[in-house]
Amino acid sequence: MTTHRAPKPLADPNRPVERAVTAALILAVLAGLGWIAGMLYTVAGWS
């Protein structure tokens, strides 16, 4: 007879690779927001 076991997570959330990927995604979002803000500033300066 089989017993029910909870599925194991695919990866350990404390692994450094996942933290590096999360940090890279956060930096990418911040860079994108900075780029958008810079474009809005540039377009507002033209008028």
mmCIF entry with sequence, helices, sheets and N, C-alpha, C, O atoms, coordinates in Angstrom:
data_MODEL
# 
_entry.id   MODEL 
# 
_entity.id                         1 
_entity.type                       polymer 
_entity.pdbx_number_of_molecules   1 
# 
_entity_poly.entity_id                      1 
_entity_poly.type                           'polypeptide(L)' 
_entity_poly.nstd_linkage                   no 
_entity_poly.nstd_monomer                   no 
_entity_poly.pdbx_seq_one_letter_code       MTTHRAPKPLADPNRPVERAVTAALILAVLAGLGWIAGMLYTVAGWS 
_entity_poly.pdbx_seq_one_letter_code_can   MTTHRAPKPLADPNRPVERAVTAALILAVLAGLGWIAGMLYTVAGWS 
_entity_poly.pdbx_strand_id                 A 
# 
loop_
_entity_poly_seq.entity_id 
_entity_poly_seq.num 
_entity_poly_seq.mon_id 
_entity_poly_seq.hetero 
1 1  MET n 
1 2  THR n 
1 3  THR n 
1 4  HIS n 
1 5  ARG n 
1 6  ALA n 
1 7  PRO n 
1 8  LYS n 
1 9  PRO n 
1 10 LEU n 
1 11 ALA n 
1 12 ASP n 
1 13 PRO n 
1 14 ASN n 
1 15 ARG n 
1 16 PRO n 
1 17 VAL n 
1 18 GLU n 
1 19 ARG n 
1 20 ALA n 
1 21 VAL n 
1 22 THR n 
1 23 ALA n 
1 24 ALA n 
1 25 LEU n 
1 26 ILE n 
1 27 LEU n 
1 28 ALA n 
1 29 VAL n 
1 30 LEU n 
1 31 ALA n 
1 32 GLY n 
1 33 LEU n 
1 34 GLY n 
1 35 TRP n 
1 36 ILE n 
1 37 ALA n 
1 38 GLY n 
1 39 MET n 
1 40 LEU n 
1 41 TYR n 
1 42 THR n 
1 43 VAL n 
1 44 ALA n 
1 45 GLY n 
1 46 TRP n 
1 47 SER n 
# 
_struct_asym.id          A 
_struct_asym.entity_id   1 
# 
_struct_conf.conf_type_id            HELX_P 
_struct_conf.id                      HELX_P1 
_struct_conf.pdbx_PDB_helix_id       AA1 
_struct_conf.beg_label_comp_id       PRO 
_struct_conf.beg_label_asym_id       A 
_struct_conf.beg_label_seq_id        16 
_struct_conf.pdbx_beg_PDB_ins_code   ? 
_struct_conf.end_label_comp_id       TRP 
_struct_conf.end_label_asym_id       A 
_struct_conf.end_label_seq_id        46 
_struct_conf.pdbx_end_PDB_ins_code   ? 
_struct_conf.beg_auth_comp_id        PRO 
_struct_conf.beg_auth_asym_id        A 
_struct_conf.beg_auth_seq_id         16 
_struct_conf.end_auth_comp_id        TRP 
_struct_conf.end_auth_asym_id        A 
_struct_conf.end_auth_seq_id         46 
_struct_conf.pdbx_PDB_helix_class    1 
_struct_conf.details                 ? 
_struct_conf.pdbx_PDB_helix_length   31 
# 
_struct_conf_type.id          HELX_P 
_struct_conf_type.criteria    ? 
_struct_conf_type.reference   ? 
# 
loop_
_atom_site.group_PDB 
_atom_site.id 
_atom_site.type_symbol 
_atom_site.label_atom_id 
_atom_site.label_alt_id 
_atom_site.label_comp_id 
_atom_site.label_asym_id 
_atom_site.label_entity_id 
_atom_site.label_seq_id 
_atom_site.pdbx_PDB_ins_code 
_atom_site.Cartn_x 
_atom_site.Cartn_y 
_atom_site.Cartn_z 
_atom_site.occupancy 
_atom_site.B_iso_or_equiv 
_atom_site.pdbx_formal_charge 
_atom_site.auth_seq_id 
_atom_site.auth_comp_id 
_atom_site.auth_asym_id 
_atom_site.auth_atom_id 
_atom_site.pdbx_PDB_model_num 
ATOM 1   N N  . MET A 1 1  ? 0.848  -1.182 0.000   1.00 0.00 ? 1  MET A N  1 
ATOM 2   C CA . MET A 1 1  ? 0.000  0.000  0.000   1.00 0.00 ? 1  MET A CA 1 
ATOM 3   C C  . MET A 1 1  ? 0.890  1.240  0.000   1.00 0.00 ? 1  MET A C  1 
ATOM 4   O O  . MET A 1 1  ? 1.850  1.336  0.764   1.00 0.00 ? 1  MET A O  1 
ATOM 5   N N  . THR A 1 2  ? 0.558  2.162  -0.851  1.00 0.00 ? 2  THR A N  1 
ATOM 6   C CA . THR A 1 2  ? 1.375  3.379  -0.934  1.00 0.00 ? 2  THR A CA 1 
ATOM 7   C C  . THR A 1 2  ? 0.886  4.411  0.072   1.00 0.00 ? 2  THR A C  1 
ATOM 8   O O  . THR A 1 2  ? -0.284 4.426  0.456   1.00 0.00 ? 2  THR A O  1 
ATOM 9   N N  . THR A 1 3  ? 1.785  5.254  0.479   1.00 0.00 ? 3  THR A N  1 
ATOM 10  C CA . THR A 1 3  ? 1.428  6.342  1.387   1.00 0.00 ? 3  THR A CA 1 
ATOM 11  C C  . THR A 1 3  ? 1.513  7.656  0.634   1.00 0.00 ? 3  THR A C  1 
ATOM 12  O O  . THR A 1 3  ? 2.290  7.794  -0.311  1.00 0.00 ? 3  THR A O  1 
ATOM 13  N N  . HIS A 1 4  ? 0.719  8.605  1.054   1.00 0.00 ? 4  HIS A N  1 
ATOM 14  C CA . HIS A 1 4  ? 0.721  9.918  0.403   1.00 0.00 ? 4  HIS A CA 1 
ATOM 15  C C  . HIS A 1 4  ? 1.892  10.745 0.926   1.00 0.00 ? 4  HIS A C  1 
ATOM 16  O O  . HIS A 1 4  ? 2.070  10.914 2.132   1.00 0.00 ? 4  HIS A O  1 
ATOM 17  N N  . ARG A 1 5  ? 2.666  11.242 0.006   1.00 0.00 ? 5  ARG A N  1 
ATOM 18  C CA . ARG A 1 5  ? 3.773  12.123 0.365   1.00 0.00 ? 5  ARG A CA 1 
ATOM 19  C C  . ARG A 1 5  ? 3.585  13.458 -0.348  1.00 0.00 ? 5  ARG A C  1 
ATOM 20  O O  . ARG A 1 5  ? 3.141  13.518 -1.495  1.00 0.00 ? 5  ARG A O  1 
ATOM 21  N N  . ALA A 1 6  ? 3.929  14.502 0.350   1.00 0.00 ? 6  ALA A N  1 
ATOM 22  C CA . ALA A 1 6  ? 3.853  15.817 -0.276  1.00 0.00 ? 6  ALA A CA 1 
ATOM 23  C C  . ALA A 1 6  ? 4.937  15.909 -1.350  1.00 0.00 ? 6  ALA A C  1 
ATOM 24  O O  . ALA A 1 6  ? 6.053  15.434 -1.141  1.00 0.00 ? 6  ALA A O  1 
ATOM 25  N N  . PRO A 1 7  ? 4.626  16.507 -2.481  1.00 0.00 ? 7  PRO A N  1 
ATOM 26  C CA . PRO A 1 7  ? 5.646  16.621 -3.532  1.00 0.00 ? 7  PRO A CA 1 
ATOM 27  C C  . PRO A 1 7  ? 6.803  17.503 -3.074  1.00 0.00 ? 7  PRO A C  1 
ATOM 28  O O  . PRO A 1 7  ? 6.610  18.521 -2.408  1.00 0.00 ? 7  PRO A O  1 
ATOM 29  N N  . LYS A 1 8  ? 7.987  17.092 -3.444  1.00 0.00 ? 8  LYS A N  1 
ATOM 30  C CA . LYS A 1 8  ? 9.164  17.873 -3.076  1.00 0.00 ? 8  LYS A CA 1 
ATOM 31  C C  . LYS A 1 8  ? 9.221  19.120 -3.947  1.00 0.00 ? 8  LYS A C  1 
ATOM 32  O O  . LYS A 1 8  ? 8.847  19.070 -5.119  1.00 0.00 ? 8  LYS A O  1 
ATOM 33  N N  . PRO A 1 9  ? 9.674  20.218 -3.403  1.00 0.00 ? 9  PRO A N  1 
ATOM 34  C CA . PRO A 1 9  ? 9.818  21.416 -4.245  1.00 0.00 ? 9  PRO A CA 1 
ATOM 35  C C  . PRO A 1 9  ? 10.877 21.173 -5.318  1.00 0.00 ? 9  PRO A C  1 
ATOM 36  O O  . PRO A 1 9  ? 11.811 20.395 -5.123  1.00 0.00 ? 9  PRO A O  1 
ATOM 37  N N  . LEU A 1 10 ? 10.714 21.848 -6.446  1.00 0.00 ? 10 LEU A N  1 
ATOM 38  C CA . LEU A 1 10 ? 11.651 21.643 -7.546  1.00 0.00 ? 10 LEU A CA 1 
ATOM 39  C C  . LEU A 1 10 ? 13.051 22.122 -7.193  1.00 0.00 ? 10 LEU A C  1 
ATOM 40  O O  . LEU A 1 10 ? 14.041 21.537 -7.634  1.00 0.00 ? 10 LEU A O  1 
ATOM 41  N N  . ALA A 1 11 ? 13.134 23.159 -6.417  1.00 0.00 ? 11 ALA A N  1 
ATOM 42  C CA . ALA A 1 11 ? 14.451 23.689 -6.052  1.00 0.00 ? 11 ALA A CA 1 
ATOM 43  C C  . ALA A 1 11 ? 14.361 24.303 -4.660  1.00 0.00 ? 11 ALA A C  1 
ATOM 44  O O  . ALA A 1 11 ? 13.301 24.743 -4.216  1.00 0.00 ? 11 ALA A O  1 
ATOM 45  N N  . ASP A 1 12 ? 15.488 24.315 -4.002  1.00 0.00 ? 12 ASP A N  1 
ATOM 46  C CA . ASP A 1 12 ? 15.578 24.917 -2.668  1.00 0.00 ? 12 ASP A CA 1 
ATOM 47  C C  . ASP A 1 12 ? 15.588 26.440 -2.809  1.00 0.00 ? 12 ASP A C  1 
ATOM 48  O O  . ASP A 1 12 ? 16.441 26.966 -3.522  1.00 0.00 ? 12 ASP A O  1 
ATOM 49  N N  . PRO A 1 13 ? 14.680 27.166 -2.163  1.00 0.00 ? 13 PRO A N  1 
ATOM 50  C CA . PRO A 1 13 ? 14.633 28.631 -2.342  1.00 0.00 ? 13 PRO A CA 1 
ATOM 51  C C  . PRO A 1 13 ? 15.855 29.352 -1.798  1.00 0.00 ? 13 PRO A C  1 
ATOM 52  O O  . PRO A 1 13 ? 16.044 30.535 -2.082  1.00 0.00 ? 13 PRO A O  1 
ATOM 53  N N  . ASN A 1 14 ? 16.685 28.674 -1.027  1.00 0.00 ? 14 ASN A N  1 
ATOM 54  C CA . ASN A 1 14 ? 17.865 29.338 -0.466  1.00 0.00 ? 14 ASN A CA 1 
ATOM 55  C C  . ASN A 1 14 ? 19.113 29.155 -1.319  1.00 0.00 ? 14 ASN A C  1 
ATOM 56  O O  . ASN A 1 14 ? 20.209 29.526 -0.901  1.00 0.00 ? 14 ASN A O  1 
ATOM 57  N N  . ARG A 1 15 ? 18.953 28.583 -2.513  1.00 0.00 ? 15 ARG A N  1 
ATOM 58  C CA . ARG A 1 15 ? 20.121 28.352 -3.365  1.00 0.00 ? 15 ARG A CA 1 
ATOM 59  C C  . ARG A 1 15 ? 20.622 29.673 -3.923  1.00 0.00 ? 15 ARG A C  1 
ATOM 60  O O  . ARG A 1 15 ? 19.817 30.535 -4.277  1.00 0.00 ? 15 ARG A O  1 
ATOM 61  N N  . PRO A 1 16 ? 21.930 29.849 -4.008  1.00 0.00 ? 16 PRO A N  1 
ATOM 62  C CA . PRO A 1 16 ? 22.484 31.131 -4.481  1.00 0.00 ? 16 PRO A CA 1 
ATOM 63  C C  . PRO A 1 16 ? 22.141 31.446 -5.929  1.00 0.00 ? 16 PRO A C  1 
ATOM 64  O O  . PRO A 1 16 ? 22.027 32.618 -6.289  1.00 0.00 ? 16 PRO A O  1 
ATOM 65  N N  . VAL A 1 17 ? 21.974 30.428 -6.771  1.00 0.00 ? 17 VAL A N  1 
ATOM 66  C CA . VAL A 1 17 ? 21.652 30.696 -8.173  1.00 0.00 ? 17 VAL A CA 1 
ATOM 67  C C  . VAL A 1 17 ? 20.297 31.374 -8.280  1.00 0.00 ? 17 VAL A C  1 
ATOM 68  O O  . VAL A 1 17 ? 20.132 32.323 -9.047  1.00 0.00 ? 17 VAL A O  1 
ATOM 69  N N  . GLU A 1 18 ? 19.329 30.891 -7.516  1.00 0.00 ? 18 GLU A N  1 
ATOM 70  C CA . GLU A 1 18 ? 18.005 31.499 -7.567  1.00 0.00 ? 18 GLU A CA 1 
ATOM 71  C C  . GLU A 1 18 ? 18.022 32.917 -7.019  1.00 0.00 ? 18 GLU A C  1 
ATOM 72  O O  . GLU A 1 18 ? 17.305 33.785 -7.516  1.00 0.00 ? 18 GLU A O  1 
ATOM 73  N N  . ARG A 1 19 ? 18.836 33.155 -5.996  1.00 0.00 ? 19 ARG A N  1 
ATOM 74  C CA . ARG A 1 19 ? 18.940 34.522 -5.474  1.00 0.00 ? 19 ARG A CA 1 
ATOM 75  C C  . ARG A 1 19 ? 19.568 35.435 -6.504  1.00 0.00 ? 19 ARG A C  1 
ATOM 76  O O  . ARG A 1 19 ? 19.168 36.592 -6.632  1.00 0.00 ? 19 ARG A O  1 
ATOM 77  N N  . ALA A 1 20 ? 20.553 34.931 -7.247  1.00 0.00 ? 20 ALA A N  1 
ATOM 78  C CA . ALA A 1 20 ? 21.193 35.747 -8.284  1.00 0.00 ? 20 ALA A CA 1 
ATOM 79  C C  . ALA A 1 20 ? 20.215 36.073 -9.401  1.00 0.00 ? 20 ALA A C  1 
ATOM 80  O O  . ALA A 1 20 ? 20.204 37.193 -9.911  1.00 0.00 ? 20 ALA A O  1 
ATOM 81  N N  . VAL A 1 21 ? 19.397 35.104 -9.785  1.00 0.00 ? 21 VAL A N  1 
ATOM 82  C CA . VAL A 1 21 ? 18.408 35.347 -10.835 1.00 0.00 ? 21 VAL A CA 1 
ATOM 83  C C  . VAL A 1 21 ? 17.375 36.352 -10.360 1.00 0.00 ? 21 VAL A C  1 
ATOM 84  O O  . VAL A 1 21 ? 16.982 37.241 -11.115 1.00 0.00 ? 21 VAL A O  1 
ATOM 85  N N  . THR A 1 22 ? 16.931 36.222 -9.117  1.00 0.00 ? 22 THR A N  1 
ATOM 86  C CA . THR A 1 22 ? 15.961 37.178 -8.570  1.00 0.00 ? 22 THR A CA 1 
ATOM 87  C C  . THR A 1 22 ? 16.563 38.576 -8.516  1.00 0.00 ? 22 THR A C  1 
ATOM 88  O O  . THR A 1 22 ? 15.895 39.550 -8.862  1.00 0.00 ? 22 THR A O  1 
ATOM 89  N N  . ALA A 1 23 ? 17.807 38.684 -8.088  1.00 0.00 ? 23 ALA A N  1 
ATOM 90  C CA . ALA A 1 23 ? 18.465 39.992 -8.042  1.00 0.00 ? 23 ALA A CA 1 
ATOM 91  C C  . ALA A 1 23 ? 18.602 40.581 -9.442  1.00 0.00 ? 23 ALA A C  1 
ATOM 92  O O  . ALA A 1 23 ? 18.411 41.782 -9.629  1.00 0.00 ? 23 ALA A O  1 
ATOM 93  N N  . ALA A 1 24 ? 18.930 39.753 -10.421 1.00 0.00 ? 24 ALA A N  1 
ATOM 94  C CA . ALA A 1 24 ? 19.052 40.235 -11.800 1.00 0.00 ? 24 ALA A CA 1 
ATOM 95  C C  . ALA A 1 24 ? 17.709 40.718 -12.332 1.00 0.00 ? 24 ALA A C  1 
ATOM 96  O O  . ALA A 1 24 ? 17.650 41.733 -13.026 1.00 0.00 ? 24 ALA A O  1 
ATOM 97  N N  . LEU A 1 25 ? 16.637 40.010 -12.019 1.00 0.00 ? 25 LEU A N  1 
ATOM 98  C CA . LEU A 1 25 ? 15.318 40.443 -12.467 1.00 0.00 ? 25 LEU A CA 1 
ATOM 99  C C  . LEU A 1 25 ? 14.918 41.769 -11.829 1.00 0.00 ? 25 LEU A C  1 
ATOM 100 O O  . LEU A 1 25 ? 14.342 42.634 -12.490 1.00 0.00 ? 25 LEU A O  1 
ATOM 101 N N  . ILE A 1 26 ? 15.223 41.924 -10.547 1.00 0.00 ? 26 ILE A N  1 
ATOM 102 C CA . ILE A 1 26 ? 14.910 43.183 -9.869  1.00 0.00 ? 26 ILE A CA 1 
ATOM 103 C C  . ILE A 1 26 ? 15.704 44.328 -10.492 1.00 0.00 ? 26 ILE A C  1 
ATOM 104 O O  . ILE A 1 26 ? 15.165 45.411 -10.722 1.00 0.00 ? 26 ILE A O  1 
ATOM 105 N N  . LEU A 1 27 ? 16.986 44.086 -10.763 1.00 0.00 ? 27 LEU A N  1 
ATOM 106 C CA . LEU A 1 27 ? 17.797 45.133 -11.388 1.00 0.00 ? 27 LEU A CA 1 
ATOM 107 C C  . LEU A 1 27 ? 17.288 45.459 -12.792 1.00 0.00 ? 27 LEU A C  1 
ATOM 108 O O  . LEU A 1 27 ? 17.308 46.619 -13.202 1.00 0.00 ? 27 LEU A O  1 
ATOM 109 N N  . ALA A 1 28 ? 16.838 44.458 -13.522 1.00 0.00 ? 28 ALA A N  1 
ATOM 110 C CA . ALA A 1 28 ? 16.308 44.694 -14.862 1.00 0.00 ? 28 ALA A CA 1 
ATOM 111 C C  . ALA A 1 28 ? 15.035 45.541 -14.799 1.00 0.00 ? 28 ALA A C  1 
ATOM 112 O O  . ALA A 1 28 ? 14.846 46.441 -15.616 1.00 0.00 ? 28 ALA A O  1 
ATOM 113 N N  . VAL A 1 29 ? 14.172 45.254 -13.839 1.00 0.00 ? 29 VAL A N  1 
ATOM 114 C CA . VAL A 1 29 ? 12.942 46.048 -13.689 1.00 0.00 ? 29 VAL A CA 1 
ATOM 115 C C  . VAL A 1 29 ? 13.286 47.485 -13.323 1.00 0.00 ? 29 VAL A C  1 
ATOM 116 O O  . VAL A 1 29 ? 12.697 48.423 -13.861 1.00 0.00 ? 29 VAL A O  1 
ATOM 117 N N  . LEU A 1 30 ? 14.232 47.660 -12.414 1.00 0.00 ? 30 LEU A N  1 
ATOM 118 C CA . LEU A 1 30 ? 14.631 49.018 -12.037 1.00 0.00 ? 30 LEU A CA 1 
ATOM 119 C C  . LEU A 1 30 ? 15.256 49.761 -13.212 1.00 0.00 ? 30 LEU A C  1 
ATOM 120 O O  . LEU A 1 30 ? 15.006 50.953 -13.391 1.00 0.00 ? 30 LEU A O  1 
ATOM 121 N N  . ALA A 1 31 ? 16.061 49.075 -14.013 1.00 0.00 ? 31 ALA A N  1 
ATOM 122 C CA . ALA A 1 31 ? 16.648 49.712 -15.191 1.00 0.00 ? 31 ALA A CA 1 
ATOM 123 C C  . ALA A 1 31 ? 15.565 50.100 -16.189 1.00 0.00 ? 31 ALA A C  1 
ATOM 124 O O  . ALA A 1 31 ? 15.633 51.171 -16.793 1.00 0.00 ? 31 ALA A O  1 
ATOM 125 N N  . GLY A 1 32 ? 14.570 49.243 -16.364 1.00 0.00 ? 32 GLY A N  1 
ATOM 126 C CA . GLY A 1 32 ? 13.468 49.564 -17.266 1.00 0.00 ? 32 GLY A CA 1 
ATOM 127 C C  . GLY A 1 32 ? 12.672 50.764 -16.792 1.00 0.00 ? 32 GLY A C  1 
ATOM 128 O O  . GLY A 1 32 ? 12.305 51.631 -17.585 1.00 0.00 ? 32 GLY A O  1 
ATOM 129 N N  . LEU A 1 33 ? 12.408 50.811 -15.499 1.00 0.00 ? 33 LEU A N  1 
ATOM 130 C CA . LEU A 1 33 ? 11.689 51.969 -14.951 1.00 0.00 ? 33 LEU A CA 1 
ATOM 131 C C  . LEU A 1 33 ? 12.512 53.246 -15.099 1.00 0.00 ? 33 LEU A C  1 
ATOM 132 O O  . LEU A 1 33 ? 11.967 54.310 -15.394 1.00 0.00 ? 33 LEU A O  1 
ATOM 133 N N  . GLY A 1 34 ? 13.806 53.140 -14.897 1.00 0.00 ? 34 GLY A N  1 
ATOM 134 C CA . GLY A 1 34 ? 14.676 54.304 -15.084 1.00 0.00 ? 34 GLY A CA 1 
ATOM 135 C C  . GLY A 1 34 ? 14.690 54.767 -16.526 1.00 0.00 ? 34 GLY A C  1 
ATOM 136 O O  . GLY A 1 34 ? 14.689 55.967 -16.799 1.00 0.00 ? 34 GLY A O  1 
ATOM 137 N N  . TRP A 1 35 ? 14.704 53.815 -17.454 1.00 0.00 ? 35 TRP A N  1 
ATOM 138 C CA . TRP A 1 35 ? 14.689 54.168 -18.877 1.00 0.00 ? 35 TRP A CA 1 
ATOM 139 C C  . TRP A 1 35 ? 13.387 54.873 -19.236 1.00 0.00 ? 35 TRP A C  1 
ATOM 140 O O  . TRP A 1 35 ? 13.399 55.882 -19.941 1.00 0.00 ? 35 TRP A O  1 
ATOM 141 N N  . ILE A 1 36 ? 12.266 54.347 -18.754 1.00 0.00 ? 36 ILE A N  1 
ATOM 142 C CA . ILE A 1 36 ? 10.962 54.973 -19.023 1.00 0.00 ? 36 ILE A CA 1 
ATOM 143 C C  . ILE A 1 36 ? 10.918 56.384 -18.437 1.00 0.00 ? 36 ILE A C  1 
ATOM 144 O O  . ILE A 1 36 ? 10.454 57.319 -19.090 1.00 0.00 ? 36 ILE A O  1 
ATOM 145 N N  . ALA A 1 37 ? 11.400 56.534 -17.213 1.00 0.00 ? 37 ALA A N  1 
ATOM 146 C CA . ALA A 1 37 ? 11.408 57.863 -16.594 1.00 0.00 ? 37 ALA A CA 1 
ATOM 147 C C  . ALA A 1 37 ? 12.290 58.824 -17.392 1.00 0.00 ? 37 ALA A C  1 
ATOM 148 O O  . ALA A 1 37 ? 11.940 59.991 -17.567 1.00 0.00 ? 37 ALA A O  1 
ATOM 149 N N  . GLY A 1 38 ? 13.423 58.338 -17.869 1.00 0.00 ? 38 GLY A N  1 
ATOM 150 C CA . GLY A 1 38 ? 14.293 59.189 -18.674 1.00 0.00 ? 38 GLY A CA 1 
ATOM 151 C C  . GLY A 1 38 ? 13.653 59.593 -19.986 1.00 0.00 ? 38 GLY A C  1 
ATOM 152 O O  . GLY A 1 38 ? 13.816 60.729 -20.431 1.00 0.00 ? 38 GLY A O  1 
ATOM 153 N N  . MET A 1 39 ? 12.924 58.676 -20.612 1.00 0.00 ? 39 MET A N  1 
ATOM 154 C CA . MET A 1 39 ? 12.245 59.020 -21.856 1.00 0.00 ? 39 MET A CA 1 
ATOM 155 C C  . MET A 1 39 ? 11.136 60.044 -21.616 1.00 0.00 ? 39 MET A C  1 
ATOM 156 O O  . MET A 1 39 ? 10.964 60.978 -22.400 1.00 0.00 ? 39 MET A O  1 
ATOM 157 N N  . LEU A 1 40 ? 10.388 59.862 -20.529 1.00 0.00 ? 40 LEU A N  1 
ATOM 158 C CA . LEU A 1 40 ? 9.348  60.847 -20.210 1.00 0.00 ? 40 LEU A CA 1 
ATOM 159 C C  . LEU A 1 40 ? 9.961  62.216 -19.924 1.00 0.00 ? 40 LEU A C  1 
ATOM 160 O O  . LEU A 1 40 ? 9.415  63.241 -20.333 1.00 0.00 ? 40 LEU A O  1 
ATOM 161 N N  . TYR A 1 41 ? 11.079 62.234 -19.231 1.00 0.00 ? 41 TYR A N  1 
ATOM 162 C CA . TYR A 1 41 ? 11.767 63.496 -18.931 1.00 0.00 ? 41 TYR A CA 1 
ATOM 163 C C  . TYR A 1 41 ? 12.238 64.165 -20.224 1.00 0.00 ? 41 TYR A C  1 
ATOM 164 O O  . TYR A 1 41 ? 12.128 65.381 -20.384 1.00 0.00 ? 41 TYR A O  1 
ATOM 165 N N  . THR A 1 42 ? 12.765 63.349 -21.143 1.00 0.00 ? 42 THR A N  1 
ATOM 166 C CA . THR A 1 42 ? 13.243 63.895 -22.417 1.00 0.00 ? 42 THR A CA 1 
ATOM 167 C C  . THR A 1 42 ? 12.091 64.454 -23.246 1.00 0.00 ? 42 THR A C  1 
ATOM 168 O O  . THR A 1 42 ? 12.191 65.551 -23.795 1.00 0.00 ? 42 THR A O  1 
ATOM 169 N N  . VAL A 1 43 ? 11.001 63.701 -23.335 1.00 0.00 ? 43 VAL A N  1 
ATOM 170 C CA . VAL A 1 43 ? 9.854  64.170 -24.124 1.00 0.00 ? 43 VAL A CA 1 
ATOM 171 C C  . VAL A 1 43 ? 9.247  65.411 -23.482 1.00 0.00 ? 43 VAL A C  1 
ATOM 172 O O  . VAL A 1 43 ? 8.843  66.334 -24.189 1.00 0.00 ? 43 VAL A O  1 
ATOM 173 N N  . ALA A 1 44 ? 9.177  65.450 -22.166 1.00 0.00 ? 44 ALA A N  1 
ATOM 174 C CA . ALA A 1 44 ? 8.630  66.642 -21.484 1.00 0.00 ? 44 ALA A CA 1 
ATOM 175 C C  . ALA A 1 44 ? 9.530  67.844 -21.689 1.00 0.00 ? 44 ALA A C  1 
ATOM 176 O O  . ALA A 1 44 ? 9.044  68.975 -21.710 1.00 0.00 ? 44 ALA A O  1 
ATOM 177 N N  . GLY A 1 45 ? 10.821 67.633 -21.841 1.00 0.00 ? 45 GLY A N  1 
ATOM 178 C CA . GLY A 1 45 ? 11.746 68.746 -22.050 1.00 0.00 ? 45 GLY A CA 1 
ATOM 179 C C  . GLY A 1 45 ? 11.660 69.335 -23.448 1.00 0.00 ? 45 GLY A C  1 
ATOM 180 O O  . GLY A 1 45 ? 12.069 70.477 -23.658 1.00 0.00 ? 45 GLY A O  1 
ATOM 181 N N  . TRP A 1 46 ? 11.141 68.585 -24.403 1.00 0.00 ? 46 TRP A N  1 
ATOM 182 C CA . TRP A 1 46 ? 11.033 69.091 -25.769 1.00 0.00 ? 46 TRP A CA 1 
ATOM 183 C C  . TRP A 1 46 ? 9.959  70.159 -25.914 1.00 0.00 ? 46 TRP A C  1 
ATOM 184 O O  . TRP A 1 46 ? 10.079 71.039 -26.767 1.00 0.00 ? 46 TRP A O  1 
ATOM 185 N N  . SER A 1 47 ? 8.914  70.099 -25.100 1.00 0.00 ? 47 SER A N  1 
ATOM 186 C CA . SER A 1 47 ? 7.802  71.045 -25.296 1.00 0.00 ? 47 SER A CA 1 
ATOM 187 C C  . SER A 1 47 ? 8.061  72.383 -24.623 1.00 0.00 ? 47 SER A C  1 
ATOM 188 O O  . SER A 1 47 ? 7.223  73.282 -24.696 1.00 0.00 ? 47 SER A O  1 
# 
